[in-house]
Amino acid sequence: MLHPRFCYTIAVASSPRHVVRGAAAVSASVAALAALAALADARPHGARPARASATAYARQDDHGRHRAVHATGDSTRTRPGVGAVTATRGGHGTARAYARVKHVSIFKGLLRAASVLARASASGQGAGADGRVARLSINGHGRGSPTHRRVYQLDGYGYAIVLDPASGGIAGIRATLTHPYKGIAAGSSVTVAFAAASASDAVVAPAPPKRRPAHPHATPPKKSKPPVPHAKRRVPPRVRLLNTKRGFTFPVYGAHDYTDTFGAARADTGFHEGNDIFAAAGTPIVAVTSGTLNRVGTLKVSGNRLWVKSDRGDSFFYAHLSAFAADDHNGLRVKAGQVIGFVGSTGDAEKTPPHLHFEVHPGDGPAVDPYPFLRAWEGRRDVPAAAWLVHYARDAGTRPGTLVEVRDFLSG
């Protein structure tokens, strides 16, 4: 008997030969459907794999969506200014999406903004979204830089909703005309910078019900102790995104302490895209792998900062340095374990204990959680732990922690 979820139709042929062939085909179809039904019944009731989905786009108007990306399962999708990253490995679902649009003009300049940012993230523990609109103006009148949902009137022509939570994510700006404006029809609507993310962990099928004894006087079987549940652990990004088998070392040389704070809320940047490694001021900071230095300089938030780009195209961000190594400059070739700076509290970290803010960007794309990699690199032995001494032991003028003056244009 077929499973009730499946049905089929038999077509009667006009000749006996066709009837025989049709019957054989129907028999084969019935057998295949029965096998599928049995396979469906074999799946544990209530079980569900981990799920993750992320969507982002730069703009949506009457002509459709522009620069749209969508990711599901274990994948990364990026286009200029937008990205979506999802993972389901190890039974844990995680998803992140972002859209950043600069120099925004809507309805022929009726509404303008210097930039619009929308971000969304989700995991088995929950979901969240935030964003920012910089230097918003309506018909030439400045309206500030809102960081939460607000509704603005467009001088009688319509309205705009800023940072509007919707559809499991957030829209940077949704603008709608209620009256015609400069040849644009009433009812026209534009959305700029949208990001949405959803994720759930895997669900294990419940244990089958215990059988009752066959006889009312029969001795029931002894109860077995339930298995001790394993503690949830964090799963690192897929190995194909960032190969860390050899040639890597921990970024701080000396006593240190850190926890996984990736994704934590931040007032200035929205959320924390790395891990903070706390150590004494002046502790040497080394290149985690061989590659090239770039963007060596100083910024208001990150303070003294630089990037190391590996030969495979992966990038690593270092921030809040007290000082750079004496020969640091854009384009400098470095080896794994070579000193490139020293732990400090520059930038917006002036009132915090000295630490290194460290980020991992596979393929020079969106940041991923560096914690699993840092844990692995702490025990790495294929790169000498004191490789920096080979270069610096003979340099009497170099002192860990020595502050040097830098600008954001250092180059070779």
Residue pairs with C-beta under 8 A, 6 or more apart in sequence:
2 8
2 30
2 33
2 34
2 37
3 33
3 34
3 36
3 37
3 38
3 40
3 41
5 37
5 40
6 33
6 36
6 37
8 26
8 29
8 30
8 33
10 22
10 26
11 22
12 19
12 22
13 19
13 21
13 22
44 205
45 205
45 206
46 203
46 205
46 206
47 203
47 204
47 205
48 200
48 202
48 203
49 88
49 91
49 202
50 88
50 89
50 90
50 91
50 92
50 93
50 124
50 199
50 200
50 201
50 202
51 72
51 88
51 93
51 198
51 199
51 200
52 71
52 72
52 73
52 74
52 86
52 87
52 88
52 93
52 94
52 95
52 122
52 197
52 198
52 199
52 200
53 70
53 71
53 72
53 86
53 95
53 197
53 198
53 199
54 70
54 71
54 72
54 84
54 85
54 86
54 95
54 96
54 97
54 120
54 122
54 195
54 196
54 197
54 198
55 68
55 69
55 70
55 71
55 84
55 97
55 169
55 194
55 195
55 196
55 197
56 68
56 69
56 82
56 83
56 84
56 97
56 98
56 99
56 118
56 120
56 194
56 195
56 196
57 65
57 66
57 67
57 68
57 69
57 82
57 99
57 194
58 66
58 67
58 68
58 79
58 81
58 82
58 99
58 101
58 192
58 193
59 65
59 66
59 67
59 101
59 190
59 191
59 192
59 193
60 66
60 190
60 191
60 194
61 188
61 189
61 190
61 191
62 188
62 189
67 79
67 80
67 81
67 82
67 99
68 79
68 82
69 77
69 78
69 79
69 82
69 83
69 84
69 97
70 77
70 84
71 77
71 84
71 85
71 86
71 95
71 97
72 86
73 86
73 88
74 86
74 87
74 88
74 89
74 238
75 85
75 86
76 83
76 84
76 85
76 86
76 241
76 362
76 363
76 365
76 366
77 83
77 84
77 85
78 84
78 365
78 366
81 99
81 100
81 101
81 102
82 97
82 98
82 99
82 100
83 96
83 97
83 98
83 365
83 366
84 95
84 96
84 97
84 197
85 95
85 96
85 97
85 366
85 368
86 93
86 94
86 95
86 96
86 199
87 93
87 94
87 95
87 235
87 237
87 238
88 94
88 202
89 235
89 238
90 233
90 235
91 201
91 202
92 123
92 124
92 201
92 202
92 232
92 234
92 235
93 122
93 123
93 124
93 199
93 200
93 201
93 202
94 121
94 122
94 123
94 124
94 199
95 120
95 121
95 122
95 123
95 197
95 198
95 199
96 119
96 120
96 121
96 122
96 197
96 366
97 119
97 120
97 121
97 169
97 195
97 196
97 197
98 117
98 118
98 119
98 120
98 195
98 366
99 116
99 117
99 118
99 172
99 193
99 194
99 195
100 115
100 116
100 117
100 118
100 193
101 115
101 116
101 172
101 192
101 193
102 114
102 115
103 114
103 115
104 111
104 112
104 113
104 114
104 115
104 116
104 173
104 192
105 111
105 112
106 112
106 160
106 173
106 175
106 190
106 192
107 154
107 157
107 158
107 175
107 177
107 181
107 182
107 184
107 188
107 190
108 181
108 182
108 184
110 138
110 139
110 154
110 155
110 157
110 181
110 182
111 136
111 137
111 138
111 152
111 154
111 160
111 173
111 175
112 136
112 137
113 133
113 134
113 135
113 136
113 137
113 173
113 192
114 134
114 135
115 132
115 133
115 134
115 135
116 131
116 132
116 133
116 134
116 172
116 173
116 192
116 193
117 131
117 132
117 133
117 172
117 193
117 270
118 129
118 131
118 163
118 169
118 170
118 171
118 172
118 193
118 194
118 195
119 129
119 130
119 131
119 170
119 195
119 270
119 271
120 127
120 128
120 129
120 168
120 169
120 170
120 195
120 196
120 197
121 127
121 128
121 129
121 197
121 263
121 271
122 128
122 197
122 198
122 199
123 199
123 201
124 199
124 200
124 201
127 168
127 197
127 198
127 199
129 165
129 169
129 170
129 195
129 196
129 197
130 147
130 163
130 170
130 265
130 270
130 271
131 147
131 163
131 170
131 172
131 193
131 195
131 270
132 145
132 146
132 147
132 163
132 270
133 145
133 146
133 147
133 162
133 163
133 172
133 173
134 145
135 142
135 144
135 145
136 142
136 143
136 144
136 145
136 146
136 152
136 162
137 143
138 152
138 153
138 154
138 155
138 160
139 154
139 155
143 152
146 162
146 163
147 163
148 163
149 161
149 162
149 163
149 164
149 165
150 161
150 162
150 163
151 159
151 160
151 161
151 162
152 159
152 160
152 161
152 162
153 159
154 160
154 175
154 177
154 181
156 179
157 177
157 178
157 179
157 181
158 175
158 176
158 177
158 178
158 179
158 181
158 186
159 175
159 176
159 178
160 173
160 174
160 175
160 176
161 171
161 173
161 174
161 175
162 172
162 173
163 170
163 171
163 172
164 170
164 171
164 174
167 196
168 196
168 197
168 198
169 194
169 195
169 196
169 197
170 194
170 195
170 196
171 191
171 192
171 193
171 194
172 191
172 192
172 193
172 194
173 190
173 191
173 192
173 193
174 189
174 190
174 191
175 189
175 190
175 191
175 192
176 187
176 188
176 189
177 184
177 185
177 186
177 187
177 188
177 189
178 186
178 187
179 186
180 186
213 219
213 220
234 260
234 369
234 371
234 372
235 372
236 369
236 372
236 373
236 376
237 362
237 368
237 369
237 372
241 362
241 363
241 368
242 314
242 360
242 362
242 368
242 373
243 312
244 373
244 376
244 377
246 382
247 289
247 290
247 336
247 382
247 383
248 288
248 289
248 336
248 373
248 377
248 380
248 383
249 286
249 288
249 289
249 336
249 337
249 377
249 380
249 383
249 385
249 387
250 286
250 288
250 374
250 377
250 378
250 380
251 277
251 285
251 286
251 287
251 288
251 316
251 318
251 356
251 358
251 374
251 377
252 277
252 279
252 283
252 284
252 285
252 286
252 343
252 356
253 283
253 284
253 285
253 286
253 339
253 385
253 386
253 388
254 279
254 280
254 283
254 284
255 279
255 280
255 283
256 277
256 278
256 279
256 283
257 277
257 278
257 279
258 275
258 276
258 277
258 278
258 374
259 275
260 275
260 369
260 371
261 272
261 275
261 276
262 272
262 273
262 274
262 275
262 367
262 369
262 370
262 371
263 271
263 272
263 369
264 271
264 272
265 271
265 272
266 272
268 301
268 348
269 301
273 359
273 367
274 317
274 319
274 357
274 358
274 359
274 360
274 367
274 370
275 357
275 358
275 369
275 370
275 371
275 374
276 355
276 356
276 357
276 358
277 343
277 355
277 356
277 358
277 374
278 353
278 354
278 355
279 343
279 354
279 355
279 356
280 343
280 354
281 322
281 342
281 343
281 344
281 345
281 354
281 401
282 322
282 342
282 343
282 344
282 400
282 401
283 342
283 343
283 354
283 400
284 339
284 341
284 342
284 343
284 388
284 400
285 318
285 321
285 339
285 340
285 341
285 342
285 343
285 356
286 336
286 337
286 338
286 339
286 340
286 387
286 388
287 308
287 316
287 334
287 335
287 336
287 337
287 338
287 340
288 308
288 316
288 336
288 377
289 308
289 310
289 314
289 316
289 336
290 310
290 311
290 333
290 334
290 335
290 336
291 308
291 309
291 310
291 311
291 333
291 334
292 308
292 309
292 331
292 332
292 333
292 334
293 306
293 307
293 308
293 328
293 329
293 330
293 331
293 332
293 334
293 340
294 306
294 307
294 309
294 330
294 331
295 305
295 306
295 307
295 330
296 305
296 306
296 307
296 324
296 328
296 329
296 330
296 406
296 410
297 304
297 305
297 306
297 406
297 407
297 408
297 409
297 410
298 304
298 305
298 346
298 347
298 406
298 407
298 408
299 305
299 347
299 408
300 347
300 348
301 347
301 348
302 319
302 320
302 347
302 348
302 357
303 319
303 320
303 321
303 344
303 345
303 346
303 347
303 348
303 349
304 319
304 320
304 321
304 322
304 323
304 324
304 341
304 344
304 346
304 347
304 406
305 317
305 318
305 319
305 320
305 321
305 347
306 318
306 321
306 324
306 328
306 340
306 341
307 315
307 316
307 317
307 318
308 315
308 316
308 318
308 334
308 340
309 315
309 316
309 364
310 316
313 363
313 364
314 360
314 361
314 362
314 363
314 364
315 361
315 364
316 358
316 359
316 360
316 361
317 357
317 358
317 359
317 361
317 367
318 340
318 341
318 356
318 357
318 358
319 347
319 349
319 356
319 357
319 358
320 343
320 344
320 345
320 346
320 347
320 349
320 354
320 355
320 356
320 357
321 341
321 342
321 343
321 344
321 346
321 356
322 341
322 342
322 343
322 344
322 345
322 346
322 354
322 401
322 403
323 341
323 342
323 344
323 401
323 402
323 403
323 404
324 340
324 341
324 404
324 406
325 339
325 340
325 341
325 398
326 395
326 397
326 398
326 404
328 340
328 341
328 410
329 410
329 411
329 412
330 410
330 411
330 412
331 411
331 412
332 412
334 340
335 387
336 383
336 387
337 383
337 384
337 385
337 386
337 387
337 388
338 387
338 388
338 391
339 388
339 391
339 392
339 400
342 400
342 401
342 402
343 354
343 355
343 356
344 354
344 401
345 351
345 352
345 353
345 354
345 355
349 355
349 357
358 370
358 374
359 367
359 370
360 367
360 368
360 369
360 370
360 373
361 367
361 368
362 368
392 398
